[in-house]
Amino acid sequence: MIPRSSSLRLSLSLLLPISAAAASVAAPKKNVLFLIADDLNTMLGAYGDPLARTPNIDKLAARGVRFDRAYCTYPLCGPSRNSMLTGLYANSTGIHNNSQIFRETIPNQLSLPQAFRQQGYFAGRIGKLYHYNVPNSVGTAGHDDPASWELQLNPAGVERTEEHPKITTLTPGQFGGTLSWYASPKSDEHHTDAMLAADAEWVLERSAKPNQRPFFLAVGFFRPHTPYVAPKDPYFGYYPREKMRIVPDIKADQADIPAAGLASYKREQDNMTDDQRRDALQAYYASITFMDAQVGRVIDALDRLGLAESTIIVFTSDHGYLTGEHGLWQKQSLFEESARVPLLIVAPGVSKAKTAAASPVSHLDLFPTLAELAGITAPANLQGQSLVPLLRDPSLTGRGWALTQMMRGGGGGAGKGKAKAATAKAESGGGRFSGYSLRTPRWRYTEWDEGKQGRELYDHDSDPRELTNLATMPAHTTTVAALSTQLQAAVKTTFPPSGQVPEFINSTWPPILVGP
């Protein structure tokens, strides 16, 4: 049975292509199940978090390769998702904010699902893959790309349709771009992510029937993005408030951070009490565990239907997330918590179970990886590298670095104190500037505006929380110089052959939303 949330959105014209002419396919190809969470960091059991209850994601990690140093290209939903789904850095998509999609700048670029679709796959999307304004655009297509999919399902649960007035928020009337949370009395099936899982089960059941084309099924969960909403029972009960860890010594930590590095601070957080911090963290954890349950439901369906051995599984997030580290919450930062993402890949016959890869990798690497695993042709201009060698042998070094970018100025980040002053200075000069952060196995090295707005250097061998900025210390002058050279070389690879960031092209694609 089709879930009621989606039945009104399905049409015969969308369903027929799933099975059309499948008998003519000469050899079976691997399916792809692409699972992505929203605003999820590595607070997962599989990544060593001592509090997280994520049994389903943990089991998925044990089936394949866990990438311990995976990074987004841009810690903001729209740019990150456009980058991941085109295989191009933000400087090559032209997307540095949440108000546009790559079709407005590089309209002829082939997206990841579109490449599969053009080469004989059924391509379906359930939930959030390209950017959505959460929660206001839940239940719509958001910033979607129709060329990428044959089937698009957009359910909306009670957290969107009924519960807004009950949600606690630091900014009255806002829920997505500010800290907000709610322990819902409604059970799983009433919430959007559970509806997504039900829709995914339905598509998988149809795909398991004889004579079906291979599928590329993307399921985009909305949790744990704000508002952190999950059923109170059992998910909030797993995380007693008294066990929530508040980040200590924030002022001391911030003393050596350049102003641009703190510019994502939001003023509404000034008056947060410790109890509110614990409440927010409890709700974030609860949302993660609720989302994990829905991941489990989808994977269980894959197993039950006998599709597991013929399906490549990817699980990731659009970017990381700060929960008070360095005095910051949410994203738009170049610290480890904001840039790092979970990445799990299960590739039957290729990946090794219960293994971990330590080499830094990027979201950009997913497009060439999936293309190689599935045996399809990828666009020639992709800027990532296939991870298939690492799937076969996780001990390989790979590229050896990952690069993350974040813009400042032009209204990006309210800031506080010196961060607010730096943002105001950039805007008064009419300019925006980029920060770039290079992550190697040992170091995180960041330059803001080519170093003119500050530098950061953190030694992950001795300082995994990035509490001591070594960039201005004489003992590290040589290290800074070497990493700066490496970073500048990496930045050059982010641009298209023209060397120019693509500009907005007037098109028939209508902008729908601008929220975070």
N, C-alpha and C positions, 0 to 999 in steps of 0.2 A: 504494500500500500504506500502511496506517495504521502509524505507528511503533509498535514493540512496547511502548514506554513508555506509550502512551496507549490501545492497543487494548482493554485490559481496562476502561477507564473510559468507553468509548463505549457507548451503547445506541441501539437503533432509535428509541426515543421522542425522543431528543435530536437525532438526525440528520434525521428527517423534516421538522421545521419549516423547514429551510434552503430547501427547494424548494416547499413547499406553496402552491398557488394563485398562483404567481408570474406566470402568464400574464395574470392579471387586472389587473396593475399597468399603469396607463395610460402613464406616462412614466418613463424610466429616471432613477434618482436616483444621486447620487454615493455610492460606498462610502467607508468610513472605515477606515484602518489606523492604529491608535493604538499606538505603540511607546514603552515607558518603561523606562529603566534604573534601577538601584537604587543610591543613594549616589554618583551620578556628578556631578562638578563640570564645569567647562569646560576640563579638561585634554584637549583635542581639537585635532587639526590645524586644523579649521574655525574654531576660536576662537583660533588663533595660538600654541598650545603648541609649542615648538620640538622637543620630544622625542617627542610622541605620534604613534604610527602608527595612524591611524584612517581608512584610505582610503574605507571604505564610508559612514561618517557624513559625511565630507568631500564625497563625491559627492552624497549626499542634500542637504546644505546648498546645493550649487551648483544643485540643481533648483528651489529655491524661496527662501523668505525666512528668513534667519538673524536671530533676535532677540538682540541683543547685551546687552540689559539686561532679562532675564527673571528673575523671582524667585518663590520659593515663598512661601506665606503662613505657613508654620510649619516650621522645619528639623528635623522629626522625622517618621519614616515614617508612623505612623498618622494623626496630625492632618493632615499634608500631603495624604495620599492621600484622606482623607475630604473635605477641603476641595476639592481639585481635581475630584473625581468628583461633588460636589453643587453646585459653584459658589458655596459659602458659606464665609466666614471661620470659623475655629475657634470664635469667640465666638457664632456662629450655629448651628454643628453641636453644640456642647457637648463636642467631642472635643479634649482637650489632652494625651492620653497614648496609649500603644500598646495599652491593654487593652480598648478599646471600639470600636464601630462606630456610625455615625450612626443606625442603626435603633433603638438603645437610647435615643436622646434625641429625635430627630425622625423617628419611624417612617414617616410618610406622605410624606416628601420624595422627590421623583423624582430618581434618579441620572442621570448623563449617559448611560450605556449603556441604562438602563431607558427613558429618553425615546425613544431610537432604536428600541428593541424594541417599545414600545407603538405606534409609528407606522409599523410595517410592516417594520422591518429585522430581519435575523438578527443576534443579538448573541452573540458568543462571546468567552471569556476563555481565554488560555493563559498560565499562570504567575502572577506576582505583580502584581495591580492594587490591591486593598485590602491592608491590612497582613498580613504574615507574620512569624513569628519565624524569622529566618534564622540558622543552617541548619536548626533543629530541625523546622520546619513545612514544609520543602520536600517536595513529594510529597503534601501535603494541600491542602484548600481554604483553610487559614489563616483569616483574618478576612474571609471573603468575604461577598458579598451575593447570595443566590440569585435575588432578584427582578431583578437586573441582567442576567442571562445566560440563554441557552438551552443553551449548551454550555460546559463547564468542563473543562479538561485540566490535570492536575497531575503532570507527570513528575518523576522524581527521579534524578539522576545519581550517579556514584561519589563525588563530594565529600560527598554526604549518606549514601550507603549503605555505603561502604567505607573512606573515607580519614580519618575523624575522628582515629584514633590517631596519624596521621602529621603532622597540622597543627601548625605552630609557633604558640603562643599566649602572650601576656603573662600571662594568667590561666589556670592549669591547669583544664581541664574546661569552659572557656567559649570560644566561637568567634565569636558574633555581635556582642556588645556590647563586645568588646575587640579590640585589634589582633591579627590572626592571619592566617597565610598558608601556602601550600604550592605548590610547583612539581610538578604531577602528571605521572607518567610516562604516563598514559593520554591517548589522542588525543581530538580534539574530540567525536566522536560519543558518548563515554561520559559527557559532562558535561551537566548540566541545561539550560544555555542552548542547547546544540546540539540537545537533544531538543525544546525549545520551538520552535526554528526549523524542525525537521522537522515538528512538529505544525502549525505555521503554513502550511508548504508544502502539507500535505495539505488543510487547510481551504480555502486559496486555489484549489487544483486543483478541488475540488468546487464552489466558488463561481463558477468560470469556465465551468462547463457551462451549456447553454441553460436559460432559464426559471428562473433563480434570483432570489431576493429580493436587494436590496442588502444589504451586510453592514457591521456595525460590529465589526471584529475587533481585540481588544486583546491585545497580546503584552507580558508583563511579564518582562523579563530580571532575573536575580538578581545578576549581576555589575555593578559591581565591589564590592558589599557584602561585608564580612568574613563568613567567611574569604576572603581574596583567593586564590582557587584558579583556576588555568588550566593547560592543558598546558604542560609545561616547554619542549617543542619544538613550535612555534618561538617562542612568545610571550615567555618569559622571556629568550630569547636576543636579542630586539630591544632590550633595555634593560640594558646592562652596568652593574654596580653602581657602578663608578667615575664614571659619568655622572649618578648620582642626586644632585640638589641638596638639601643640607640647609639649612634656614632658619637664618640667622645672627642673632646679637644679640637673642635672645629676651628676656632680662632687661631690656634697655634698652627694648624695645618694650612690655613689660608695665607699665612704671612709671607710665604715665598712663592705664591702662585701669581703669575701676571694677571693684570686686570681682565684681559680678554678671556682668560681661562675660567673666570667666574661670571661671565656676562650672561649665562643662562639662568642665573638666580632670579626668582620671581618674588616680588615685594610682598605678596599675600602670605608668604611663608615667614615673614618677620615675627609674627605673634603666635606661631605654633607652640603649643605647650608640649611637654614630654608625653603626656597622655594622648594628645592628638597624633604625635609621631608614632606611638605604639599602635594606635587604632589604624592609622594608614598602613603601617607595615603588616599588621595582622590581616587587613583586607587584601593587600597585595598578595601575600602568601595564599590566602584562601582562594583568590581568583586563579592563581597558578594551579592549585590542586583541582579546582573545578574544571579548568581547561584540560588538565592532564586526564581526568576521567573521560572527557569527550575524545581525546586522542586515543585512549584505550578502546573506546567503543568502535572507532573507525578501524583500528588495527585488528581488533577481534573479528570484525566483519570480513576483512581481507583474508584472515586465516580460515575462518569458517567456510568461506566460499571457494577455498582452494586456489586463491590468487597469489599467495605470498611468494611462491617460488618463481613466479613470472613477473614480479613487480619490484621496481626500484623504489625505495622509500627515502624521502628527504624530510627532515624536521629541522626548522630553524626559526629565527625571529627577524623582524625587520631591522632591529638595532638593539643595543643594550638598554640599561636603565639604572639610574641612580636612586638610592633610597636613603639619602642623607649624607652619603660620603662627600667630603669636602664642603659640607653645608649645602649641597645641591640635591634636588629631586628631579626625576623625570630624565630628559635627554638633552640634546643640543650641546653636548660637552665632548671634549676629546680625551677625557679620562678613561681608564680601562673599563669601568663599569658601564659606561655609555656606549663605547665603541665595540666591545666584545659581545658576540652572540653565541648561543648554543648552535651547534651544527652536528647532526647525526645523519649518516648515509648508510643505508643497507642496500647492497647491490648483489643479488644472488649470483653465485658463481664467480664473483670478483672480489668483494670485500671479505675481510676476515672478521669473524665474530669476536666480541669482547676485546677489541683492540682500540688504541688511542693514538692519534697523530699529534705530535707536538709542534710541528712546523707551522708558522703563521700562514693562514690562508684567508681568502677574501670571498665575499658574496659573489664577486665577479666570476669566480671560478665555477659556479654552479652551471651556467649555460654550457660552456664547453665540456664540462664533465658529463652532464646528462646527454648531450648530443653524442659524445663518444660511446657512452654505455648503451644507448639505444640504436646506434648506427645510423643516425640521421646527419644531414649536412647542416653545419652552422654557418652564420654569416662570417665573412672573412675579417671583419673589423672588430671582432670581440677583443676585449682588453684583459681578460682573465686567462688562466691556464687550467687545463684539465687536471682534476685530482685523481684520475684513474690510477696513475702510478702509486699515489699514496694509499689508495684503497687496497691495492695489492700488497704494498709494503709500507705500513705506516711509519717506519723508522726513517724513511727518506727525508731529505731536507727541503725539497721543493724549491719555491722561489726564495724563501728565507725571510720574507718581510710582507707586511700588509700596510696599506695606506688608507687613512681616514681623513676626510675634509669637513670643515664647518665654517660657514660664513659668519661674519660679525658686521655690525653697522647696518644702516638702512632699516632700522626697526627690529633687528634680530636680537632679542633678549633684553629684558628690562634692566638687569644688573642691580648692583647695590654697592654703595661706597665707591671704591676705586674702579670697580667694573662698570658702574653707571657712568662715571666720569669718562672712561675710555670709550664707551659706546657713544656718548654725547660728542666727544671730540671727533670721532670718525664721521658722525652724521653731520656735524657742523662743517666739516671739510668736504661734504658731499660724497664721501667715499665709503665703499664697503671693502672689506679685506677678508682674506681667507686664513684660516689656521689649517695646517696640515700636520698630521701626527703619524710618524713612522714607527711601526711595531716590529721589532726583531725578536728572536728567542730570548734575548736578555734585556733589551732596552726599549723604553718608549721615549721617543724624542719628538718634541712638538715645536713648531715655529709659527708664531702669529705674525702675519703680514711680513713674511720673509725675515722674521726676527726683530723687526722694528717695533712691534708691540709686545715683544717678550718671547722667551724660550723656556722650555721645560725639558728636563731629563730625569728619568726615573730608572733605577736599577732593579729589575724584577727578581734578580737573584737574591737580593737582600731586602727589598722594599716592595713587595707585591701590592701593597695598598697605596702606593704612590704618595707617600707622605713627605718625602724629602726631595725637593727640587735641586738637582746637582748642577744645573746648567751654568750657573755663574761661579761655581767653585773652581779655583785655579787647577786643582788636581785633575779636573775632567776636561780641560781645554782641548786636549787632543781628541778625546772621545766625541765631544761636541762638533769639532771640525769634521771628523770623519763621517759622523751621522748626518751632518748638514749637507755634505756633498752627496751622500746616498739619498737623502730626502729630496733634494733638488732634482736629481736624476729621475726619481720616482714620479715627482710632480709632472715632469715633462711627458710622461707616458699617459697622463690623464686626459690630454687634449686630443681632438681629432687631427688628421693630417694637416689641415689648414692652420692649426695652432690657435684657432679662435673658438671661443665658446659659442655654440649655436644660439641664435636669437629667436625670439618669439615670431612665429609666422601666423598671419591672420588665416584662420581656418574655419571650417564649418563645425569643428568640435567645440561645444559650448562649455566654458568653465562652470562648474556646479557649486563648488564649495572652497572655502579657504581656511577652515579650522585646522587644529592640530590633530 
